[in-house]
Amino acid sequence: MKRFLMPALVAALLAAGAAGQFALSRINPSKNRAAGESAAALLGGFRSVAAEVVWFRIDWLQERGRFSEIAQLSSILSFLEPHVPEVWVYSAWNLAYNISARIPREEDRWVWVEESVSLLRDKGLKWNPSSHEIYRELVSLFMLKIGGSLDSASPLYREKWKETVARASSDGDWSSIGMDKNRMDAIERAAGAPVDWTDPFASALYWACAGRDNCGERHRAAFAEMARQSKILYDRNK
């Protein structure tokens, strides 16, 4: 019975998740929190049960290395539990480290890494604007995955990120990559020199400073240390 019910339940959740994702995408939670809560509560009392089922299924798929299917289920979780930072962090980690690693061509891996950054920055933070977990993961992505040497494709990632930032700079649209010009100017004043924002370590520095400013006093010291480390790596990379 479980063998037949599980696929049916997952299929139903996929459909609900697709509808929910559309609803969430139409709402800016920072401007309309009540509407955001309504969208997230579409399943009513079934929501928490459904989330547990999806987590169980994800664990089962994780053990079998079926990461592409996990990505599908993760989109459902982000609908069921948009205010749970771990959902966004787990989904981003899966994209950047599990799925991308299984792509044979290095040129194709960037799509998954870039989507991981976008998921945290453009969606996760909108629903969890003071989440230290999401800010920390963003710092880690730029410091280790893109700027570091964990992946043989890291040099390619750095080139792609440089192109992305250069385009935002040329268009004068820093918001397209989630960056605030006022914070960028403050970082440059503190550094006493212009910052090369095309460097991924500069992005790590930016998100560490954003985490320091937005995540409360409890996490301020940790993000200040991340900012210090990012600045050291940035200076070495110049």
mmCIF file of the C-alpha atoms, coordinates in Angstrom:
data_MODEL
# 
_entry.id   MODEL 
# 
loop_
_atom_site.group_PDB 
_atom_site.id 
_atom_site.type_symbol 
_atom_site.label_atom_id 
_atom_site.label_alt_id 
_atom_site.label_comp_id 
_atom_site.label_asym_id 
_atom_site.label_entity_id 
_atom_site.label_seq_id 
_atom_site.pdbx_PDB_ins_code 
_atom_site.Cartn_x 
_atom_site.Cartn_y 
_atom_site.Cartn_z 
_atom_site.occupancy 
_atom_site.B_iso_or_equiv 
_atom_site.pdbx_formal_charge 
_atom_site.auth_seq_id 
_atom_site.auth_comp_id 
_atom_site.auth_asym_id 
_atom_site.auth_atom_id 
_atom_site.pdbx_PDB_model_num 
ATOM 1   C CA . MET A 1 1   ? 0.000  0.000  0.000   1.00 0.00 ? 1   MET A CA 1 
ATOM 2   C CA . LYS A 1 2   ? 2.830  2.402  0.891   1.00 0.00 ? 2   LYS A CA 1 
ATOM 3   C CA . ARG A 1 3   ? 4.485  1.642  -2.410  1.00 0.00 ? 3   ARG A CA 1 
ATOM 4   C CA . PHE A 1 4   ? 1.398  2.863  -4.285  1.00 0.00 ? 4   PHE A CA 1 
ATOM 5   C CA . LEU A 1 5   ? 0.475  5.727  -1.978  1.00 0.00 ? 5   LEU A CA 1 
ATOM 6   C CA . MET A 1 6   ? 3.892  7.384  -1.826  1.00 0.00 ? 6   MET A CA 1 
ATOM 7   C CA . PRO A 1 7   ? 4.177  8.168  -5.579  1.00 0.00 ? 7   PRO A CA 1 
ATOM 8   C CA . ALA A 1 8   ? 0.587  9.431  -5.599  1.00 0.00 ? 8   ALA A CA 1 
ATOM 9   C CA . LEU A 1 9   ? 1.218  11.660 -2.601  1.00 0.00 ? 9   LEU A CA 1 
ATOM 10  C CA . VAL A 1 10  ? 4.463  12.983 -4.074  1.00 0.00 ? 10  VAL A CA 1 
ATOM 11  C CA . ALA A 1 11  ? 2.702  13.701 -7.374  1.00 0.00 ? 11  ALA A CA 1 
ATOM 12  C CA . ALA A 1 12  ? -0.012 15.600 -5.539  1.00 0.00 ? 12  ALA A CA 1 
ATOM 13  C CA . LEU A 1 13  ? 2.600  17.540 -3.619  1.00 0.00 ? 13  LEU A CA 1 
ATOM 14  C CA . LEU A 1 14  ? 4.461  18.368 -6.830  1.00 0.00 ? 14  LEU A CA 1 
ATOM 15  C CA . ALA A 1 15  ? 1.277  19.846 -8.251  1.00 0.00 ? 15  ALA A CA 1 
ATOM 16  C CA . ALA A 1 16  ? 0.577  21.764 -5.045  1.00 0.00 ? 16  ALA A CA 1 
ATOM 17  C CA . GLY A 1 17  ? 4.183  22.880 -4.891  1.00 0.00 ? 17  GLY A CA 1 
ATOM 18  C CA . ALA A 1 18  ? 4.097  24.195 -8.464  1.00 0.00 ? 18  ALA A CA 1 
ATOM 19  C CA . ALA A 1 19  ? 0.950  26.191 -7.697  1.00 0.00 ? 19  ALA A CA 1 
ATOM 20  C CA . GLY A 1 20  ? 2.438  27.389 -4.428  1.00 0.00 ? 20  GLY A CA 1 
ATOM 21  C CA . GLN A 1 21  ? 5.687  28.451 -6.057  1.00 0.00 ? 21  GLN A CA 1 
ATOM 22  C CA . PHE A 1 22  ? 3.711  30.534 -8.541  1.00 0.00 ? 22  PHE A CA 1 
ATOM 23  C CA . ALA A 1 23  ? 1.805  32.137 -5.670  1.00 0.00 ? 23  ALA A CA 1 
ATOM 24  C CA . LEU A 1 24  ? 5.000  32.854 -3.732  1.00 0.00 ? 24  LEU A CA 1 
ATOM 25  C CA . SER A 1 25  ? 6.667  34.322 -6.819  1.00 0.00 ? 25  SER A CA 1 
ATOM 26  C CA . ARG A 1 26  ? 3.822  36.840 -7.152  1.00 0.00 ? 26  ARG A CA 1 
ATOM 27  C CA . ILE A 1 27  ? 4.265  38.111 -3.599  1.00 0.00 ? 27  ILE A CA 1 
ATOM 28  C CA . ASN A 1 28  ? 6.923  40.366 -2.131  1.00 0.00 ? 28  ASN A CA 1 
ATOM 29  C CA . PRO A 1 29  ? 6.871  39.243 1.514   1.00 0.00 ? 29  PRO A CA 1 
ATOM 30  C CA . SER A 1 30  ? 8.641  42.386 2.722   1.00 0.00 ? 30  SER A CA 1 
ATOM 31  C CA . LYS A 1 31  ? 5.750  44.485 1.400   1.00 0.00 ? 31  LYS A CA 1 
ATOM 32  C CA . ASN A 1 32  ? 2.807  42.156 1.898   1.00 0.00 ? 32  ASN A CA 1 
ATOM 33  C CA . ARG A 1 33  ? 3.516  39.799 4.773   1.00 0.00 ? 33  ARG A CA 1 
ATOM 34  C CA . ALA A 1 34  ? -0.148 38.857 5.275   1.00 0.00 ? 34  ALA A CA 1 
ATOM 35  C CA . ALA A 1 35  ? -0.470 37.749 1.656   1.00 0.00 ? 35  ALA A CA 1 
ATOM 36  C CA . GLY A 1 36  ? 2.786  35.825 2.001   1.00 0.00 ? 36  GLY A CA 1 
ATOM 37  C CA . GLU A 1 37  ? 1.504  33.977 5.041   1.00 0.00 ? 37  GLU A CA 1 
ATOM 38  C CA . SER A 1 38  ? -1.714 33.151 3.186   1.00 0.00 ? 38  SER A CA 1 
ATOM 39  C CA . ALA A 1 39  ? 0.189  31.708 0.244   1.00 0.00 ? 39  ALA A CA 1 
ATOM 40  C CA . ALA A 1 40  ? 2.352  29.613 2.552   1.00 0.00 ? 40  ALA A CA 1 
ATOM 41  C CA . ALA A 1 41  ? -0.742 28.337 4.389   1.00 0.00 ? 41  ALA A CA 1 
ATOM 42  C CA . LEU A 1 42  ? -2.673 27.155 1.330   1.00 0.00 ? 42  LEU A CA 1 
ATOM 43  C CA . LEU A 1 43  ? -2.579 23.557 2.545   1.00 0.00 ? 43  LEU A CA 1 
ATOM 44  C CA . GLY A 1 44  ? -3.913 24.409 5.989   1.00 0.00 ? 44  GLY A CA 1 
ATOM 45  C CA . GLY A 1 45  ? -3.382 21.763 8.649   1.00 0.00 ? 45  GLY A CA 1 
ATOM 46  C CA . PHE A 1 46  ? -1.987 19.365 6.058   1.00 0.00 ? 46  PHE A CA 1 
ATOM 47  C CA . ARG A 1 47  ? 1.034  21.574 5.539   1.00 0.00 ? 47  ARG A CA 1 
ATOM 48  C CA . SER A 1 48  ? 3.181  20.277 8.423   1.00 0.00 ? 48  SER A CA 1 
ATOM 49  C CA . VAL A 1 49  ? 2.337  16.659 7.622   1.00 0.00 ? 49  VAL A CA 1 
ATOM 50  C CA . ALA A 1 50  ? 3.174  17.198 3.975   1.00 0.00 ? 50  ALA A CA 1 
ATOM 51  C CA . ALA A 1 51  ? 6.506  18.804 4.928   1.00 0.00 ? 51  ALA A CA 1 
ATOM 52  C CA . GLU A 1 52  ? 7.423  15.776 7.032   1.00 0.00 ? 52  GLU A CA 1 
ATOM 53  C CA . VAL A 1 53  ? 6.595  13.452 4.143   1.00 0.00 ? 53  VAL A CA 1 
ATOM 54  C CA . VAL A 1 54  ? 8.740  15.494 1.766   1.00 0.00 ? 54  VAL A CA 1 
ATOM 55  C CA . TRP A 1 55  ? 11.681 15.552 4.206   1.00 0.00 ? 55  TRP A CA 1 
ATOM 56  C CA . PHE A 1 56  ? 11.375 11.765 4.588   1.00 0.00 ? 56  PHE A CA 1 
ATOM 57  C CA . ARG A 1 57  ? 11.378 11.336 0.829   1.00 0.00 ? 57  ARG A CA 1 
ATOM 58  C CA . ILE A 1 58  ? 14.387 13.657 0.454   1.00 0.00 ? 58  ILE A CA 1 
ATOM 59  C CA . ASP A 1 59  ? 16.353 11.611 3.006   1.00 0.00 ? 59  ASP A CA 1 
ATOM 60  C CA . TRP A 1 60  ? 15.492 8.454  1.054   1.00 0.00 ? 60  TRP A CA 1 
ATOM 61  C CA . LEU A 1 61  ? 16.634 10.014 -2.223  1.00 0.00 ? 61  LEU A CA 1 
ATOM 62  C CA . GLN A 1 62  ? 19.772 11.421 -0.597  1.00 0.00 ? 62  GLN A CA 1 
ATOM 63  C CA . GLU A 1 63  ? 20.872 7.930  0.420   1.00 0.00 ? 63  GLU A CA 1 
ATOM 64  C CA . ARG A 1 64  ? 20.526 6.845  -3.203  1.00 0.00 ? 64  ARG A CA 1 
ATOM 65  C CA . GLY A 1 65  ? 22.228 9.882  -4.732  1.00 0.00 ? 65  GLY A CA 1 
ATOM 66  C CA . ARG A 1 66  ? 19.157 10.967 -6.697  1.00 0.00 ? 66  ARG A CA 1 
ATOM 67  C CA . PHE A 1 67  ? 19.907 14.674 -6.417  1.00 0.00 ? 67  PHE A CA 1 
ATOM 68  C CA . SER A 1 68  ? 17.890 15.917 -9.388  1.00 0.00 ? 68  SER A CA 1 
ATOM 69  C CA . GLU A 1 69  ? 14.721 14.544 -7.814  1.00 0.00 ? 69  GLU A CA 1 
ATOM 70  C CA . ILE A 1 70  ? 15.726 16.186 -4.544  1.00 0.00 ? 70  ILE A CA 1 
ATOM 71  C CA . ALA A 1 71  ? 15.829 19.533 -6.355  1.00 0.00 ? 71  ALA A CA 1 
ATOM 72  C CA . GLN A 1 72  ? 12.196 19.035 -7.402  1.00 0.00 ? 72  GLN A CA 1 
ATOM 73  C CA . LEU A 1 73  ? 11.082 18.172 -3.884  1.00 0.00 ? 73  LEU A CA 1 
ATOM 74  C CA . SER A 1 74  ? 13.069 21.084 -2.459  1.00 0.00 ? 74  SER A CA 1 
ATOM 75  C CA . SER A 1 75  ? 10.884 23.485 -4.427  1.00 0.00 ? 75  SER A CA 1 
ATOM 76  C CA . ILE A 1 76  ? 7.888  21.975 -2.638  1.00 0.00 ? 76  ILE A CA 1 
ATOM 77  C CA . LEU A 1 77  ? 9.557  22.450 0.737   1.00 0.00 ? 77  LEU A CA 1 
ATOM 78  C CA . SER A 1 78  ? 10.211 26.115 -0.014  1.00 0.00 ? 78  SER A CA 1 
ATOM 79  C CA . PHE A 1 79  ? 6.464  26.478 -0.582  1.00 0.00 ? 79  PHE A CA 1 
ATOM 80  C CA . LEU A 1 80  ? 5.477  24.476 2.502   1.00 0.00 ? 80  LEU A CA 1 
ATOM 81  C CA . GLU A 1 81  ? 8.029  26.054 4.835   1.00 0.00 ? 81  GLU A CA 1 
ATOM 82  C CA . PRO A 1 82  ? 9.237  29.362 3.328   1.00 0.00 ? 82  PRO A CA 1 
ATOM 83  C CA . HIS A 1 83  ? 10.135 30.746 6.751   1.00 0.00 ? 83  HIS A CA 1 
ATOM 84  C CA . VAL A 1 84  ? 12.457 27.865 7.620   1.00 0.00 ? 84  VAL A CA 1 
ATOM 85  C CA . PRO A 1 85  ? 15.979 28.944 6.604   1.00 0.00 ? 85  PRO A CA 1 
ATOM 86  C CA . GLU A 1 86  ? 17.274 25.369 6.595   1.00 0.00 ? 86  GLU A CA 1 
ATOM 87  C CA . VAL A 1 87  ? 14.999 24.619 3.626   1.00 0.00 ? 87  VAL A CA 1 
ATOM 88  C CA . TRP A 1 88  ? 16.685 27.271 1.494   1.00 0.00 ? 88  TRP A CA 1 
ATOM 89  C CA . VAL A 1 89  ? 20.190 26.408 2.693   1.00 0.00 ? 89  VAL A CA 1 
ATOM 90  C CA . TYR A 1 90  ? 19.704 22.702 2.030   1.00 0.00 ? 90  TYR A CA 1 
ATOM 91  C CA . SER A 1 91  ? 18.254 23.351 -1.428  1.00 0.00 ? 91  SER A CA 1 
ATOM 92  C CA . ALA A 1 92  ? 21.109 25.697 -2.349  1.00 0.00 ? 92  ALA A CA 1 
ATOM 93  C CA . TRP A 1 93  ? 23.735 23.256 -1.062  1.00 0.00 ? 93  TRP A CA 1 
ATOM 94  C CA . ASN A 1 94  ? 22.214 20.459 -3.133  1.00 0.00 ? 94  ASN A CA 1 
ATOM 95  C CA . LEU A 1 95  ? 22.330 22.580 -6.293  1.00 0.00 ? 95  LEU A CA 1 
ATOM 96  C CA . ALA A 1 96  ? 25.865 23.896 -5.796  1.00 0.00 ? 96  ALA A CA 1 
ATOM 97  C CA . TYR A 1 97  ? 27.621 20.849 -4.433  1.00 0.00 ? 97  TYR A CA 1 
ATOM 98  C CA . ASN A 1 98  ? 25.663 17.727 -5.347  1.00 0.00 ? 98  ASN A CA 1 
ATOM 99  C CA . ILE A 1 99  ? 24.003 18.360 -8.689  1.00 0.00 ? 99  ILE A CA 1 
ATOM 100 C CA . SER A 1 100 ? 26.760 20.527 -10.179 1.00 0.00 ? 100 SER A CA 1 
ATOM 101 C CA . ALA A 1 101 ? 29.380 17.896 -9.293  1.00 0.00 ? 101 ALA A CA 1 
ATOM 102 C CA . ARG A 1 102 ? 27.520 15.345 -11.404 1.00 0.00 ? 102 ARG A CA 1 
ATOM 103 C CA . ILE A 1 103 ? 27.575 17.505 -14.541 1.00 0.00 ? 103 ILE A CA 1 
ATOM 104 C CA . PRO A 1 104 ? 30.352 16.224 -16.850 1.00 0.00 ? 104 PRO A CA 1 
ATOM 105 C CA . ARG A 1 105 ? 31.022 19.475 -18.719 1.00 0.00 ? 105 ARG A CA 1 
ATOM 106 C CA . GLU A 1 106 ? 32.471 22.226 -16.542 1.00 0.00 ? 106 GLU A CA 1 
ATOM 107 C CA . GLU A 1 107 ? 30.765 24.857 -18.710 1.00 0.00 ? 107 GLU A CA 1 
ATOM 108 C CA . ASP A 1 108 ? 27.370 23.478 -17.679 1.00 0.00 ? 108 ASP A CA 1 
ATOM 109 C CA . ARG A 1 109 ? 28.041 23.424 -13.933 1.00 0.00 ? 109 ARG A CA 1 
ATOM 110 C CA . TRP A 1 110 ? 27.862 27.196 -13.565 1.00 0.00 ? 110 TRP A CA 1 
ATOM 111 C CA . VAL A 1 111 ? 24.106 27.168 -14.212 1.00 0.00 ? 111 VAL A CA 1 
ATOM 112 C CA . TRP A 1 112 ? 23.559 25.182 -11.000 1.00 0.00 ? 112 TRP A CA 1 
ATOM 113 C CA . VAL A 1 113 ? 25.998 27.217 -8.919  1.00 0.00 ? 113 VAL A CA 1 
ATOM 114 C CA . GLU A 1 114 ? 24.446 30.469 -10.119 1.00 0.00 ? 114 GLU A CA 1 
ATOM 115 C CA . GLU A 1 115 ? 20.961 29.143 -9.349  1.00 0.00 ? 115 GLU A CA 1 
ATOM 116 C CA . SER A 1 116 ? 22.149 28.253 -5.848  1.00 0.00 ? 116 SER A CA 1 
ATOM 117 C CA . VAL A 1 117 ? 23.239 31.857 -5.249  1.00 0.00 ? 117 VAL A CA 1 
ATOM 118 C CA . SER A 1 118 ? 20.010 33.211 -6.715  1.00 0.00 ? 118 SER A CA 1 
ATOM 119 C CA . LEU A 1 119 ? 17.878 30.875 -4.595  1.00 0.00 ? 119 LEU A CA 1 
ATOM 120 C CA . LEU A 1 120 ? 19.402 32.144 -1.365  1.00 0.00 ? 120 LEU A CA 1 
ATOM 121 C CA . ARG A 1 121 ? 19.748 35.791 -2.359  1.00 0.00 ? 121 ARG A CA 1 
ATOM 122 C CA . ASP A 1 122 ? 16.552 36.442 -4.317  1.00 0.00 ? 122 ASP A CA 1 
ATOM 123 C CA . LYS A 1 123 ? 14.121 34.082 -2.589  1.00 0.00 ? 123 LYS A CA 1 
ATOM 124 C CA . GLY A 1 124 ? 15.423 32.787 0.727   1.00 0.00 ? 124 GLY A CA 1 
ATOM 125 C CA . LEU A 1 125 ? 16.372 36.215 2.073   1.00 0.00 ? 125 LEU A CA 1 
ATOM 126 C CA . LYS A 1 126 ? 13.069 37.733 0.992   1.00 0.00 ? 126 LYS A CA 1 
ATOM 127 C CA . TRP A 1 127 ? 11.247 35.300 3.261   1.00 0.00 ? 127 TRP A CA 1 
ATOM 128 C CA . ASN A 1 128 ? 13.937 35.277 5.963   1.00 0.00 ? 128 ASN A CA 1 
ATOM 129 C CA . PRO A 1 129 ? 15.622 38.716 5.879   1.00 0.00 ? 129 PRO A CA 1 
ATOM 130 C CA . SER A 1 130 ? 17.460 38.236 9.190   1.00 0.00 ? 130 SER A CA 1 
ATOM 131 C CA . SER A 1 131 ? 18.517 34.603 8.775   1.00 0.00 ? 131 SER A CA 1 
ATOM 132 C CA . HIS A 1 132 ? 22.152 34.129 9.765   1.00 0.00 ? 132 HIS A CA 1 
ATOM 133 C CA . GLU A 1 133 ? 22.072 30.669 8.148   1.00 0.00 ? 133 GLU A CA 1 
ATOM 134 C CA . ILE A 1 134 ? 21.253 32.073 4.705   1.00 0.00 ? 134 ILE A CA 1 
ATOM 135 C CA . TYR A 1 135 ? 23.772 34.907 4.927   1.00 0.00 ? 135 TYR A CA 1 
ATOM 136 C CA . ARG A 1 136 ? 26.439 32.463 6.112   1.00 0.00 ? 136 ARG A CA 1 
ATOM 137 C CA . GLU A 1 137 ? 25.752 30.119 3.209   1.00 0.00 ? 137 GLU A CA 1 
ATOM 138 C CA . LEU A 1 138 ? 26.012 32.993 0.733   1.00 0.00 ? 138 LEU A CA 1 
ATOM 139 C CA . VAL A 1 139 ? 29.387 33.968 2.172   1.00 0.00 ? 139 VAL A CA 1 
ATOM 140 C CA . SER A 1 140 ? 30.516 30.347 1.954   1.00 0.00 ? 140 SER A CA 1 
ATOM 141 C CA . LEU A 1 141 ? 29.428 29.997 -1.678  1.00 0.00 ? 141 LEU A CA 1 
ATOM 142 C CA . PHE A 1 142 ? 31.480 32.994 -2.765  1.00 0.00 ? 142 PHE A CA 1 
ATOM 143 C CA . MET A 1 143 ? 34.434 32.251 -0.525  1.00 0.00 ? 143 MET A CA 1 
ATOM 144 C CA . LEU A 1 144 ? 34.742 28.507 -1.130  1.00 0.00 ? 144 LEU A CA 1 
ATOM 145 C CA . LYS A 1 145 ? 32.771 27.374 -4.164  1.00 0.00 ? 145 LYS A CA 1 
ATOM 146 C CA . ILE A 1 146 ? 33.305 30.309 -6.530  1.00 0.00 ? 146 ILE A CA 1 
ATOM 147 C CA . GLY A 1 147 ? 36.408 32.004 -5.143  1.00 0.00 ? 147 GLY A CA 1 
ATOM 148 C CA . GLY A 1 148 ? 38.117 28.918 -3.729  1.00 0.00 ? 148 GLY A CA 1 
ATOM 149 C CA . SER A 1 149 ? 39.464 25.733 -5.272  1.00 0.00 ? 149 SER A CA 1 
ATOM 150 C CA . LEU A 1 150 ? 36.972 23.086 -4.132  1.00 0.00 ? 150 LEU A CA 1 
ATOM 151 C CA . ASP A 1 151 ? 35.869 22.481 -7.711  1.00 0.00 ? 151 ASP A CA 1 
ATOM 152 C CA . SER A 1 152 ? 37.969 22.030 -10.844 1.00 0.00 ? 152 SER A CA 1 
ATOM 153 C CA . ALA A 1 153 ? 35.534 24.421 -12.523 1.00 0.00 ? 153 ALA A CA 1 
ATOM 154 C CA . SER A 1 154 ? 36.164 27.234 -10.005 1.00 0.00 ? 154 SER A CA 1 
ATOM 155 C CA . PRO A 1 155 ? 38.252 29.296 -12.486 1.00 0.00 ? 155 PRO A CA 1 
ATOM 156 C CA . LEU A 1 156 ? 35.292 29.159 -14.866 1.00 0.00 ? 156 LEU A CA 1 
ATOM 157 C CA . TYR A 1 157 ? 32.913 30.187 -12.065 1.00 0.00 ? 157 TYR A CA 1 
ATOM 158 C CA . ARG A 1 158 ? 35.077 33.199 -11.323 1.00 0.00 ? 158 ARG A CA 1 
ATOM 159 C CA . GLU A 1 159 ? 35.004 34.277 -14.967 1.00 0.00 ? 159 GLU A CA 1 
ATOM 160 C CA . LYS A 1 160 ? 31.241 33.853 -15.157 1.00 0.00 ? 160 LYS A CA 1 
ATOM 161 C CA . TRP A 1 161 ? 30.736 35.814 -11.952 1.00 0.00 ? 161 TRP A CA 1 
ATOM 162 C CA . LYS A 1 162 ? 33.029 38.560 -13.239 1.00 0.00 ? 162 LYS A CA 1 
ATOM 163 C CA . GLU A 1 163 ? 30.861 38.827 -16.357 1.00 0.00 ? 163 GLU A CA 1 
ATOM 164 C CA . THR A 1 164 ? 27.682 38.954 -14.252 1.00 0.00 ? 164 THR A CA 1 
ATOM 165 C CA . VAL A 1 165 ? 28.975 41.747 -12.013 1.00 0.00 ? 165 VAL A CA 1 
ATOM 166 C CA . ALA A 1 166 ? 30.427 43.692 -14.945 1.00 0.00 ? 166 ALA A CA 1 
ATOM 167 C CA . ARG A 1 167 ? 27.008 43.598 -16.610 1.00 0.00 ? 167 ARG A CA 1 
ATOM 168 C CA . ALA A 1 168 ? 25.285 44.854 -13.456 1.00 0.00 ? 168 ALA A CA 1 
ATOM 169 C CA . SER A 1 169 ? 27.866 47.640 -13.160 1.00 0.00 ? 169 SER A CA 1 
ATOM 170 C CA . SER A 1 170 ? 27.476 48.622 -16.802 1.00 0.00 ? 170 SER A CA 1 
ATOM 171 C CA . ASP A 1 171 ? 23.693 48.757 -16.457 1.00 0.00 ? 171 ASP A CA 1 
ATOM 172 C CA . GLY A 1 172 ? 23.916 50.574 -13.134 1.00 0.00 ? 172 GLY A CA 1 
ATOM 173 C CA . ASP A 1 173 ? 21.585 47.918 -11.732 1.00 0.00 ? 173 ASP A CA 1 
ATOM 174 C CA . TRP A 1 174 ? 23.267 46.463 -8.671  1.00 0.00 ? 174 TRP A CA 1 
ATOM 175 C CA . SER A 1 175 ? 19.908 45.236 -7.406  1.00 0.00 ? 175 SER A CA 1 
ATOM 176 C CA . SER A 1 176 ? 19.969 42.613 -10.177 1.00 0.00 ? 176 SER A CA 1 
ATOM 177 C CA . ILE A 1 177 ? 22.608 40.794 -8.125  1.00 0.00 ? 177 ILE A CA 1 
ATOM 178 C CA . GLY A 1 178 ? 21.035 41.713 -4.789  1.00 0.00 ? 178 GLY A CA 1 
ATOM 179 C CA . MET A 1 179 ? 23.611 44.340 -3.805  1.00 0.00 ? 179 MET A CA 1 
ATOM 180 C CA . ASP A 1 180 ? 22.900 47.718 -2.238  1.00 0.00 ? 180 ASP A CA 1 
ATOM 181 C CA . LYS A 1 181 ? 25.053 50.626 -3.441  1.00 0.00 ? 181 LYS A CA 1 
ATOM 182 C CA . ASN A 1 182 ? 24.991 52.316 -0.031  1.00 0.00 ? 182 ASN A CA 1 
ATOM 183 C CA . ARG A 1 183 ? 26.482 49.237 1.637   1.00 0.00 ? 183 ARG A CA 1 
ATOM 184 C CA . MET A 1 184 ? 29.038 48.893 -1.157  1.00 0.00 ? 184 MET A CA 1 
ATOM 185 C CA . ASP A 1 185 ? 30.098 52.521 -0.640  1.00 0.00 ? 185 ASP A CA 1 
ATOM 186 C CA . ALA A 1 186 ? 30.394 51.953 3.129   1.00 0.00 ? 186 ALA A CA 1 
ATOM 187 C CA . ILE A 1 187 ? 32.628 48.932 2.534   1.00 0.00 ? 187 ILE A CA 1 
ATOM 188 C CA . GLU A 1 188 ? 34.851 50.947 0.226   1.00 0.00 ? 188 GLU A CA 1 
ATOM 189 C CA . ARG A 1 189 ? 35.105 53.762 2.782   1.00 0.00 ? 189 ARG A CA 1 
ATOM 190 C CA . ALA A 1 190 ? 36.111 51.255 5.461   1.00 0.00 ? 190 ALA A CA 1 
ATOM 191 C CA . ALA A 1 191 ? 38.672 49.722 3.086   1.00 0.00 ? 191 ALA A CA 1 
ATOM 192 C CA . GLY A 1 192 ? 40.036 53.135 2.210   1.00 0.00 ? 192 GLY A CA 1 
ATOM 193 C CA . ALA A 1 193 ? 40.107 52.225 -1.487  1.00 0.00 ? 193 ALA A CA 1 
ATOM 194 C CA . PRO A 1 194 ? 37.803 51.231 -4.357  1.00 0.00 ? 194 PRO A CA 1 
ATOM 195 C CA . VAL A 1 195 ? 36.776 47.564 -4.333  1.00 0.00 ? 195 VAL A CA 1 
ATOM 196 C CA . ASP A 1 196 ? 36.850 45.329 -7.392  1.00 0.00 ? 196 ASP A CA 1 
ATOM 197 C CA . TRP A 1 197 ? 33.327 43.964 -7.092  1.00 0.00 ? 197 TRP A CA 1 
ATOM 198 C CA . THR A 1 198 ? 33.925 41.447 -9.874  1.00 0.00 ? 198 THR A CA 1 
ATOM 199 C CA . ASP A 1 199 ? 36.086 39.481 -7.427  1.00 0.00 ? 199 ASP A CA 1 
ATOM 200 C CA . PRO A 1 200 ? 34.045 36.736 -5.668  1.00 0.00 ? 200 PRO A CA 1 
ATOM 201 C CA . PHE A 1 201 ? 35.881 37.451 -2.408  1.00 0.00 ? 201 PHE A CA 1 
ATOM 202 C CA . ALA A 1 202 ? 34.464 40.984 -2.601  1.00 0.00 ? 202 ALA A CA 1 
ATOM 203 C CA . SER A 1 203 ? 31.000 39.427 -2.801  1.00 0.00 ? 203 SER A CA 1 
ATOM 204 C CA . ALA A 1 204 ? 31.834 37.261 0.218   1.00 0.00 ? 204 ALA A CA 1 
ATOM 205 C CA . LEU A 1 205 ? 32.855 40.454 2.037   1.00 0.00 ? 205 LEU A CA 1 
ATOM 206 C CA . TYR A 1 206 ? 29.622 42.170 0.994   1.00 0.00 ? 206 TYR A CA 1 
ATOM 207 C CA . TRP A 1 207 ? 27.380 39.364 2.282   1.00 0.00 ? 207 TRP A CA 1 
ATOM 208 C CA . ALA A 1 208 ? 29.366 39.042 5.492   1.00 0.00 ? 208 ALA A CA 1 
ATOM 209 C CA . CYS A 1 209 ? 28.784 42.760 6.127   1.00 0.00 ? 209 CYS A CA 1 
ATOM 210 C CA . ALA A 1 210 ? 25.098 42.371 5.226   1.00 0.00 ? 210 ALA A CA 1 
ATOM 211 C CA . GLY A 1 211 ? 24.801 39.494 7.697   1.00 0.00 ? 211 GLY A CA 1 
ATOM 212 C CA . ARG A 1 212 ? 26.545 41.562 10.362  1.00 0.00 ? 212 ARG A CA 1 
ATOM 213 C CA . ASP A 1 213 ? 24.071 44.404 9.821   1.00 0.00 ? 213 ASP A CA 1 
ATOM 214 C CA . ASN A 1 214 ? 20.874 42.329 9.557   1.00 0.00 ? 214 ASN A CA 1 
ATOM 215 C CA . CYS A 1 215 ? 21.183 39.293 11.832  1.00 0.00 ? 215 CYS A CA 1 
ATOM 216 C CA . GLY A 1 216 ? 21.254 40.878 15.266  1.00 0.00 ? 216 GLY A CA 1 
ATOM 217 C CA . GLU A 1 217 ? 23.862 41.369 17.973  1.00 0.00 ? 217 GLU A CA 1 
ATOM 218 C CA . ARG A 1 218 ? 24.161 37.667 18.707  1.00 0.00 ? 218 ARG A CA 1 
ATOM 219 C CA . HIS A 1 219 ? 25.731 36.972 15.309  1.00 0.00 ? 219 HIS A CA 1 
ATOM 220 C CA . ARG A 1 220 ? 27.574 40.249 14.807  1.00 0.00 ? 220 ARG A CA 1 
ATOM 221 C CA . ALA A 1 221 ? 30.976 38.968 15.938  1.00 0.00 ? 221 ALA A CA 1 
ATOM 222 C CA . ALA A 1 222 ? 30.786 35.868 13.734  1.00 0.00 ? 222 ALA A CA 1 
ATOM 223 C CA . PHE A 1 223 ? 29.965 37.905 10.644  1.00 0.00 ? 223 PHE A CA 1 
ATOM 224 C CA . ALA A 1 224 ? 32.630 40.469 11.496  1.00 0.00 ? 224 ALA A CA 1 
ATOM 225 C CA . GLU A 1 225 ? 35.139 37.616 11.473  1.00 0.00 ? 225 GLU A CA 1 
ATOM 226 C CA . MET A 1 226 ? 33.794 36.355 8.136   1.00 0.00 ? 226 MET A CA 1 
ATOM 227 C CA . ALA A 1 227 ? 34.190 39.881 6.764   1.00 0.00 ? 227 ALA A CA 1 
ATOM 228 C CA . ARG A 1 228 ? 37.771 40.022 8.030   1.00 0.00 ? 228 ARG A CA 1 
ATOM 229 C CA . GLN A 1 229 ? 38.626 36.674 6.413   1.00 0.00 ? 229 GLN A CA 1 
ATOM 230 C CA . SER A 1 230 ? 36.955 37.684 3.150   1.00 0.00 ? 230 SER A CA 1 
ATOM 231 C CA . LYS A 1 231 ? 38.956 40.928 3.093   1.00 0.00 ? 231 LYS A CA 1 
ATOM 232 C CA . ILE A 1 232 ? 42.211 39.024 3.641   1.00 0.00 ? 232 ILE A CA 1 
ATOM 233 C CA . LEU A 1 233 ? 41.414 36.681 0.742   1.00 0.00 ? 233 LEU A CA 1 
ATOM 234 C CA . TYR A 1 234 ? 40.394 39.612 -1.428  1.00 0.00 ? 234 TYR A CA 1 
ATOM 235 C CA . ASP A 1 235 ? 43.664 41.448 -0.720  1.00 0.00 ? 235 ASP A CA 1 
ATOM 236 C CA . ARG A 1 236 ? 45.690 38.325 -1.503  1.00 0.00 ? 236 ARG A CA 1 
ATOM 237 C CA . ASN A 1 237 ? 43.831 37.859 -4.753  1.00 0.00 ? 237 ASN A CA 1 
ATOM 238 C CA . LYS A 1 238 ? 44.533 41.361 -6.079  1.00 0.00 ? 238 LYS A CA 1 
# 
